[in-house]
């Protein structure tokens, strides 16, 4: 009987539910929102200014999905006019460490990936 390596064991545990949640976290705007909220709570317009190329609809959709997943909290502030602030939930308290690890990995491997792109494209053109 073939033994399963630790890497194979982890890979075999990745389900559709895992993929769906990971895809939501790494979504174009969700990752940016989580990055900003890991630093400090933000109001919607602050998040919008931090991501000027995101449409209001895209940003709103990302915020709703992150809130639905329990990753962020939406706080209604008792101000005039009423304001809403978003913050990281306790569930995502250590998310900054994971984001930083991904950023370090991508930074360290960016040149090699670009080189692979160029080699692949050159072969594809040949």
C-alpha positions as a Python dict, from the first residue, in 0.01 Angstrom:
ca = {
    (1, 'X'): (0, 0, 0),
    (2, 'X'): (135, 343, -98),
    (3, 'X'): (194, 587, 187),
    (4, 'X'): (56, 937, 157),
    (5, 'X'): (308, 1216, 198),
    (6, 'X'): (217, 1511, 422),
    (7, 'X'): (178, 1733, 113),
    (8, 'X'): (-56, 1482, -51),
    (9, 'X'): (-257, 1451, 270),
    (10, 'X'): (-309, 1827, 288),
    (11, 'X'): (-391, 1849, -83),
    (12, 'X'): (-645, 1568, -58),
    (13, 'X'): (-822, 1761, 217),
    (14, 'X'): (-890, 2061, -5),
    (15, 'X'): (-1260, 2054, -82),
    (16, 'X'): (-1484, 2271, -295),
    (17, 'X'): (-1578, 2461, 19),
    (18, 'X'): (-1210, 2537, 87),
    (19, 'X'): (-1163, 2658, -271),
    (20, 'X'): (-1472, 2877, -252),
    (21, 'X'): (-1360, 3046, 70),
    (22, 'X'): (-1001, 3090, -52),
    (23, 'X'): (-1131, 3235, -380),
    (24, 'X'): (-1342, 3484, -184),
    (25, 'X'): (-1048, 3589, 34),
    (26, 'X'): (-813, 3625, -264),
    (27, 'X'): (-1072, 3800, -479),
    (28, 'X'): (-933, 4118, -636),
    (29, 'X'): (-1114, 4364, -409),
    (30, 'X'): (-1156, 4146, -99),
    (31, 'X'): (-781, 4111, -56),
    (32, 'X'): (-738, 4488, -80),
    (33, 'X'): (-1023, 4547, 169),
    (34, 'X'): (-878, 4296, 414),
    (35, 'X'): (-535, 4452, 379),
    (36, 'X'): (-670, 4798, 463),
    (37, 'X'): (-890, 4673, 748),
    (38, 'X'): (-604, 4476, 906),
    (39, 'X'): (-433, 4812, 958),
    (40, 'X'): (-734, 4996, 1102),
    (41, 'X'): (-1113, 5021, 1084),
    (42, 'X'): (-1232, 5218, 782),
    (43, 'X'): (-1547, 5382, 656),
    (44, 'X'): (-1682, 5289, 314),
    (45, 'X'): (-1554, 5605, 145),
    (46, 'X'): (-1207, 5553, 292),
    (47, 'X'): (-1204, 5206, 137),
    (48, 'X'): (-1333, 5350, -188),
    (49, 'X'): (-1054, 5608, -200),
    (50, 'X'): (-800, 5333, -128),
    (51, 'X'): (-925, 5142, -433),
    (52, 'X'): (-1025, 5406, -688),
    (53, 'X'): (-1050, 5159, -977),
    (54, 'X'): (-1309, 4948, -793),
    (55, 'X'): (-1667, 5031, -875),
    (56, 'X'): (-1901, 5104, -587),
    (57, 'X'): (-2090, 4784, -672),
    (58, 'X'): (-1773, 4569, -669),
    (59, 'X'): (-1659, 4711, -339),
    (60, 'X'): (-2005, 4673, -183),
    (61, 'X'): (-2027, 4312, -305),
    (62, 'X'): (-1686, 4231, -155),
    (63, 'X'): (-1779, 4392, 177),
    (64, 'X'): (-2109, 4202, 194),
    (65, 'X'): (-1938, 3871, 117),
    (66, 'X'): (-1665, 3928, 376),
    (67, 'X'): (-1928, 4026, 634),
    (68, 'X'): (-2138, 3720, 547),
    (69, 'X'): (-1830, 3501, 599),
    (70, 'X'): (-1776, 3657, 942),
    (71, 'X'): (-1441, 3802, 839),
    (72, 'X'): (-1532, 4166, 888),
    (73, 'X'): (-1781, 4349, 1105),
    (74, 'X'): (-2002, 4636, 996),
    (75, 'X'): (-2052, 4890, 1273),
    (76, 'X'): (-2317, 5161, 1251),
    (77, 'X'): (-2179, 5468, 1426),
    (78, 'X'): (-2406, 5692, 1628),
    (79, 'X'): (-2321, 6012, 1443),
    (80, 'X'): (-2508, 6274, 1243),
    (81, 'X'): (-2532, 6178, 965),
    (82, 'X'): (-2518, 5810, 1047),
    (83, 'X'): (-2191, 5651, 938),
    (84, 'X'): (-2083, 5291, 886),
    (85, 'X'): (-1738, 5160, 972),
    (86, 'X'): (-1589, 4824, 877),
    (87, 'X'): (-1334, 4638, 1086),
    (88, 'X'): (-1162, 4300, 1095),
    (89, 'X'): (-1348, 4045, 1307),
    (90, 'X'): (-1185, 3826, 1570),
    (91, 'X'): (-1208, 3541, 1320),
    (92, 'X'): (-953, 3718, 1098),
    (93, 'X'): (-723, 3846, 1370),
    (94, 'X'): (-421, 3660, 1231),
    (95, 'X'): (-500, 3722, 866),
    (96, 'X'): (-232, 3991, 842),
    (97, 'X'): (36, 3726, 905),
    (98, 'X'): (-98, 3509, 623),
    (99, 'X'): (-124, 3806, 388),
    (100, 'X'): (232, 3907, 471),
    (101, 'X'): (356, 3552, 405),
    (102, 'X'): (189, 3556, 62),
    (103, 'X'): (336, 3897, -13),
    (104, 'X'): (686, 3783, 85),
    (105, 'X'): (654, 3468, -126),
    (106, 'X'): (530, 3659, -432),
    (107, 'X'): (800, 3924, -391),
    (108, 'X'): (1073, 3659, -363),
    (109, 'X'): (949, 3467, -668),
    (110, 'X'): (824, 3748, -894),
    (111, 'X'): (1135, 3753, -1115),
    (112, 'X'): (1132, 3374, -1161),
    (113, 'X'): (763, 3378, -1252),
    (114, 'X'): (819, 3659, -1501),
    (115, 'X'): (1107, 3462, -1653),
    (116, 'X'): (881, 3158, -1685),
    (117, 'X'): (618, 3373, -1858),
    (118, 'X'): (873, 3497, -2108),
    (119, 'X'): (1007, 3146, -2180),
    (120, 'X'): (657, 3005, -2220),
    (121, 'X'): (547, 3289, -2447),
    (122, 'X'): (864, 3252, -2659),
    (123, 'X'): (797, 2879, -2704),
    (124, 'X'): (433, 2946, -2778),
    (125, 'X'): (528, 3199, -3048),
    (126, 'X'): (778, 2959, -3210),
}
